[in-house]
Amino acid sequence: MKIVPVTANVSLTRDLDTGTEAQRAAVEAIIQQVKETGDEAVRAYTKQFDGADLLNLRVTNQELEGAYAEINDDLIQALREAITNIRDFHERQKRQSWMTTKEDGTILGQKITALDSVGVYVPGGKAAYPSSIMMNVIPAQVAGVNRIVMVSPAGADGKLPASVLVTASELGVKEIYKVGGAQAIAALAYGTDSIKPVDKITGPGNIYVALAKRAVFGKVDIDMIAGPSEIVVLADEKADPRFIAADLLSQAEHDEQASAVLVTTSKQLAEQVATEVERQLATLPKKAIAEASIRDYGVIYVAHDLVEAIDVVNQLAPEHLEILTEEPMNVIGKIRHAGAIFVGPYSSEPVGDYFAGPNHVLPTNGTARFSSPLNVDDFTKKSSIISYSKQALEENGHKISALARLEGLEAHARAIDIRLEDK
Amino acid sequence: MKIVPVTANVSLTRDLDTGTEAQRAAVEAIIQQVKETGDEAVRAYTKQFDGADLLNLRVTNQELEGAYAEINDDLIQALREAITNIRDFHERQKRQSWMTTKEDGTILGQKITALDSVGVYVPGGKAAYPSSIMMNVIPAQVAGVNRIVMVSPAGADGKLPASVLVTASELGVKEIYKVGGAQAIAALAYGTDSIKPVDKITGPGNIYVALAKRAVFGKVDIDMIAGPSEIVVLADEKADPRFIAADLLSQAEHDEQASAVLVTTSKQLAEQVATEVERQLATLPKKAIAEASIRDYGVIYVAHDLVEAIDVVNQLAPEHLEILTEEPMNVIGKIRHAGAIFVGPYSSEPVGDYFAGPNHVLPTNGTARFSSPLNVDDFTKKSSIISYSKQALEENGHKISALARLEGLEAHARAIDIRLEDK
């Protein structure tokens, strides 16, 4: 890894992939076709893109139950514990509706309501990602969403991976369709005979899924469009270079565009980590991917002191931040921008990816400046409540109509005045 | 107004204005030019579009102080009371960071941080909208945003309206630039020599502003892209038709595309309201606008009973909902989708537009199904905190690496394993 001094402006930001002209056109065509012919289009695209010729798009109870035979009990146990932890953390995010009353009879409030329905996209392809299912479904369940639908592309054999089905079963998700790509997003947004529309779509996917989500945004809500993933490790001379190298590589194995960065006050640690990265990289199954990521987006910044190092971290606004300094808890208060903060030597990023409880869907590409981890609020919305008494309107009505007239809105003023005429 | 029975599917949704090809191209060109030449481009566009040849883009203290001479004291008093009410309501939305600890030494938490900087767009043109300034600035201030910038197009005389300047002064906003249109949005997103960039842009504007916000979204955060405004009044036979007609018209005067809808269980009330609308419309200054709105987007639904009427309201998911039934408080719990709910005969919509406290920036066009009024959360973001102890990792590490390997992510598993090797 390259070791560089801190420069005036550092940034993790990589260009967002907005697809090629051809990809965008393909997605538009798919959405249009699904809007027009519904299930017929969904089935045709599923055959064309996934190679699966499906009469029934929906996963059966039999398939769900059968999947258990393929997953060993220890894994099921680990999944259950992860689910318990994630559910517990998200329960703590729940908010209450509230009201406040005034002596003149005014009641004001904020009502929190769960969304009616949510669709979770689960990517297919070679790997299955049970953790992604947990992280998207659980906050929606905790929020109280009544209908949670899962969509995921089947293999050519018409099946979903057993780990995906078991995870869904463990979560109690029963409405699952074997549909992926832009056609799945279109079906969730506009509805077909077999797939009723939802109010929000979450979950990661390839470029076609991302473009389709962007296209239907407004008709339904979507979560963020995730960019390439990143980790920043903040460390002083006391940190263990083996741990840091392992964590940087765990990020780098995701994607050639993933970014792994160390910010340290120690030149010596910088060199040790660079050596360790080379050593550990050599035996990784995803060596080619991790190597490209480290080469193109990996960097070690050497700062003069912790203050400068923290400033770099805040400029980077990383998705994942690990703090491996002597007194890591003291640093948290100085971090202004980070999706998730992993504190101390035993809080390796995968602890949060799978198990601890907080969500692993995090703002990437510098957007931690203004975005949050996926959370229960994302599956609720607020309604304001305003109840004015006759007394309150009589005391304040003339001010309200004056403000309305200041803006040239006479009908607004008259809506107040007509109520005061009876006085 | 047309009176119709309830049909199976009702909807307020109008097409979102995504601009013409020419408008989108113009906005792209403006953004590109501002990115390249900064203030030079901003000044040139300000001269071209607003007719103002400005050396200094920033409003001076002298201008701010001078504006007070033009606004009468009663209005300033009304503004101050409105500000107090709005601030009080939004203070109640504030959330605390929290942490939870476990016996094995695990600490998990959620840190709430205010955004660093926010830009508020204030539309110019013939009218000035002090209420819009209050509604956008106050939640940001309550959230704790350090830098709040206002931008607004000047008149050809190079001045901003006195009411805008006084409102900004009353709120303590001092960084104000006389720049509007897409060039203002571009400057806020990318920065120029005189206007430093911000993290989020909020506030309404014309189609060029809306398109520019959409274009810079991702680089910075934005609030919603507001569609045309709407009101739904839910009323039974006891409601006063004069009040209802006045409230429907107060919505209709905003915009030819605004939508004013009554849902009632009483055929008689429906007819009375239709007559009252005609009568009150006749003398409105904005008669032409309101008449077009009522003609094209106004409708009275007559429902069989309150249950059916409430169902219609939830299908419409209105921005503003007024409940004018005999026991309006009993209805609130049945409303699933509405931006703001105005309860009872004295809670006319303008009460909330200007004065009561809740925000008037609300989800339009059916998006109340999944969106909320502008609120303090919109100006903060969350960071998760994960601190695992050695004990916690020793007890759970093998489950975490098993889950990582289930997903084929070996480097993730090794980041855990390497920490357990020392055991």
Interface residues (C-beta under 8 A of the other chain):
Chain A: L16 D74 L75 Q77 A78 L79 E81 A82 F89 R92 Q93 R95 W98 T100 T106 I107 L108 Q110 K111 T113 L115 D116 K126 A127 A128 Y129 P130 S131 S163 D199 K200 G218 V220 D221 I225 R242 F243 A246 D247 L249 S250 A252 E253 H254 Q280 L284 P285 K286 A290 P328 M329 I332 I335 R336 H337 A338 G339 A340 I341 F342 V343 G344 P345 Y346 S347 S348 E349 P350 V351 G352 D353 Y354 F355 A356 G357 P358 N359 L362 P363 T367 A368 R369 F370 S371 S372 P373 N375 D377 K381 K382 S383 S384 I385 I386 S387 Y388 S389 K390 A392 L393 N396 K399 I400 S401 A402 L403 A404 L406 E407 G408 L409 E410 A411 H412 A413 R414 A415 I416 I418 R419
Chain B: L16 D74 L75 Q77 A78 L79 E81 A82 F89 R92 Q93 R95 W98 T100 T106 I107 L108 Q110 K111 T113 L115 D116 K126 A127 A128 Y129 P130 S131 S163 D199 K200 G218 V220 D221 I225 R242 F243 A246 D247 L249 S250 A252 E253 H254 Q280 L284 P285 K286 A290 P328 M329 I332 I335 R336 H337 A338 G339 A340 I341 F342 V343 G344 P345 Y346 S347 S348 E349 P350 V351 G352 D353 Y354 F355 A356 G357 P358 N359 L362 P363 T367 A368 R369 F370 S371 S372 P373 N375 D377 K381 K382 S383 S384 I385 I386 S387 Y388 S389 K390 A392 L393 N396 K399 I400 S401 A402 L403 A404 L406 E407 G408 L409 E410 A411 H412 A413 R414 A415 I416 I418 R419
